[in-house]
Amino acid sequence: MDDGPERASGHSAADRPTRGEYAVGALGLLLVLALLAFLGYQALAVRQTGPRLTATVTGIEQVEGGWQARFSVRNSGGAAVGQVEVTGTLESGGTSEEATATLDYVPAQSSREGALLFTADPRSGRLEVRPVGYALP
């Protein structure tokens, strides 16, 4: 007895891929191609630079015993750094006050926050905050 062409080839209609399976396969292919394109871009176009640190004051508030100047350190470079030392110098009313803080780790293309403590109000003088040193992990 001959069951037709499906039996002769060893495949039945139920064994054929459905449209949904084709769609999932196409989506998987697109994801793999996108990943390969991203990795190729990272390898060829993105330059690995050293750290580029900048510090900015993000807020000032009164705390018990003085004033707190919150800051953010941004690393726009291509290398992570550790033990980032930040110093703040406040010149107010003819006097100068300095405070320091250390951030454990600042990855490439990211930022971390901290605070410097002063006895005088930083809003009443000139406050300069800057990174002064780091270690390469």
Secondary structure, DSSP 8 states (H G I E B T S, - for coil): ----HHHHHT--GGGS--HHHHHHHHHHHHHHHHHHHHHHHHHHT-------EEEEEEEEEEETTEEEEEEEEEE-SSS-EEEEEEEEEEEETTEEEEEEEEEEEE-TTEEEEEEEEESS-GGGSEEEEEEEEEE--
